[in-house]
Amino acid sequence: MSLNTVIFDMDGLLIDSEPCWQEAGMETMQQFDVTLTLEQYHLTTGLRTKEWIDYWFTQFGIDKSYATEAENAIVGKAIEKIHSKGKPMPGVDYIFSFFKQRKFRIGLATSSPLELVDTVVNLLHISGCLEAISSAGSLSYSKPHPQVYLHCAELLGVSPVECLCFEDSFNGLISAKAARMKCVIIPTQDQFELAKWGAADLKLGSLLEFREAQLEALK
């Protein structure tokens, strides 16, 4: 079965929002006297905020009665930061045009809540390109579970094996592969050489590097 659908992650792939999430997460954890290293932070990139908080609260023995408050603080801070300084990643206009020209169905599958999705979609002016949006914020499971990708494929009315995904995080990569989809990974430069990206079908430095030859090789 050939590829006819593309599903994009959002944070860190379409918009340079990871620094905003990082600031929001680290600022919130500091309120509990916890300072995360960059290496620690990267461990949980791609998780839904609820799971992110649960993981670090467990690691540091923080009272989970504060979890909901911390989750709301992170999301609020992230939305504010992304709205004020979020920038599109290189190649966003190019990659959407590439797949629209080839008549691909286009969807978005993200761990972020819908209120942030709305902010980003408006900032990037891509609402007219998207035929389906799936947010793990409204689902039972988040990445690395495949549910958000399977749900997006269902909304698009396509089989998972017809889908090509673009991701920037390892949790997202595992989610896409568990859904039986092809996955292009675009890691951050400081993470680019890590062996774990070998689980992807293709690794690139940016969206601008994706060409017809790569698409044909993935089919």
N, C-alpha and C positions, 0 to 999 in steps of 0.2 A: 504494500500500500504506500503510495507516494505522499510526500509532505504537501499539505495545502493550507496549513494554519501556523501562525506564529504567535507565541504567548510571551510577553515580556514581564520580567520582574520590574520593580519600580525604583526603590531606594538604592542608590549607589550604581544603578545601571542606566536609568533614564535621567535621573537628577542627582546632583552632587549633594545628597542629603546625609550621607553617613557621618560626616563631621558634625552635623547638627544633632543627629541622634546620639553620637558619641558624647558631645558636650552635655546634652540633656541627661543622658544616663549617668555620666560621671558626676555631674553636679548634684543629681538626686542621691546617688550613693554616698557622696561626701556628707550629706545631711545625717547619715548613719555612721559617720566616722570610718568609711571605707573608701580607699583610693585604689581604683582599678588600674593595672598596667595596660598598655596597648595590646600586649600579647593576650592577656586575660579577656579584654574587650572583644578581640577578634574571634575568640572561641564561641561566642554567642551571637555573632552577627547573623542576621536573617531570621532570628526567632521573633515571635510575637511578643509584645512588651510584657504581657502577663507571664509568659514562660521565662522571659529574660529576668524579670524580678524574682520569680520563684527560684530560679537557678542560683542567683547570687545571694538571695536571702538565706537559702539553704547552705550555701558554701560558707557564709560568714555568721551563721547562727542568729540572724536578725528576726525579731518577732514578726510573724507573718500577719498579725492583725494590722500592720501598717502597709501591707502589700497593695491594696486598692488605692490608697492615698498616693503611694509612690508611683504606681502605674499611671494614674491620672496626671501626676506632676510631670512625668517624662513625656507623655503624649502632648500635653499642653505646651511644654517648653519646646518640643520638637516642631510642632506646627508653627509656633511663633517664629522660631529661628529659620525654618525652611521658607516661610512666607516672606521674611525680610531679606534673606541672603541666599536662598536656594538657586542654583544655576543649572541649566541643562548640561548633561554630559556630552562630550564631543560625538557628533554623528547622529543625534536623535532625529533631526529632520531627514537626514539621508536614509536611515534605516527604515523609517516609516514609509518614505517614498519608494524605496526599493521593493518592499513587500506589497504595497498598494499597486504598483505597476505590474506585478506578477499575480494579481487577483487573489492574494492570500487573505484568509480570514485573520483578523487581528484581535487579540485579547490581552488583558492585564491580570496577573495573578500576584498578589502581594500579601505580606504579613501585616501591613499597616492598616489602621482603622479607616473606614470610609471617609471620615471628615478630613483626614490627611490626603487621601486619594483625590478628593475633590479639589483640594488646594493645589496639588501637583499637576493634575490634568489641566486645570485652568492656567497655571503658570507656563506649561509647555504647549498649550494650544493644541492638544491632541484628542479632544473629545470627539471630533468628527471622524477620527481614524479607528476608534475602538468600538468593536461590536459587542464586547462583553468585558465586565470587570468582576473579578472575584477577590474578595477581601477575607483573609483568614479571621479577621476580627468578628465576623458573623458566622463562623463555622466552628465545628467541634474541635478540630485539630489545626495546627499550623505547621509550617515547614520545621523540620525535615519530613514530616508526614506528607504524603502526596495529595491529600484531600483538596487543597486549594487549586492545584493544577487540574485534577480530575473534574472539579466543579466548573472551572473555566471552560474546559473542553465540552462539558455537558451543556453549558449555556450557549456555546457556539454551535452545538449540534454536530460535533465531529468526534471521531475515534481518537483516543490518546496517541495511537501510533501514527496518526497523520500530523502530529504537532511537533514543531521545533520551538524550543524555549531558549531564552537568553537570560543568563543569571550572572551575579557577581559574587555570591557567597557560597560557601561549601554546604550550608544547610539548604539553601535553595537548589543547588546542584543535586543533592541527594533526593530532594522532593521531586524534582523533574524526572530523574532517572527511575525513581520508584513508581512514578506514574506511567512508565514505559514510553517516555518521550525522548527525542533527541535533545541534547543540551549544548549550547555554546556558552562557555564561561569566559567572563572578562574580569579577572581579578584586579585588585589595586596593585600598583607597581611594586610596593614593598612586599607583597605576598605572591608576586607573579611566578617565582621559580619553585614554589612549594610542590612537592610530589603529589599531593592529594588531588590536584587538578587533573591528574591523569584519568580520573573517573569520568571526565567530560568527553564528549564526542569531538570537541574542537575548543582550543584556547586561543584567544586573541587579546591584543593590547587595547583595542577600542572598537566601538561599533563601526567606525569608518573603515576598518580592515576587512569587513565581511563583503564578499564579492560573489558573482555568479558561480565561479569555480568551486568555492566552498559549499554553496548550496547544492550543486550537482553532486559533490562528493558525499554529502550527508543523506541524499535520497536513497 
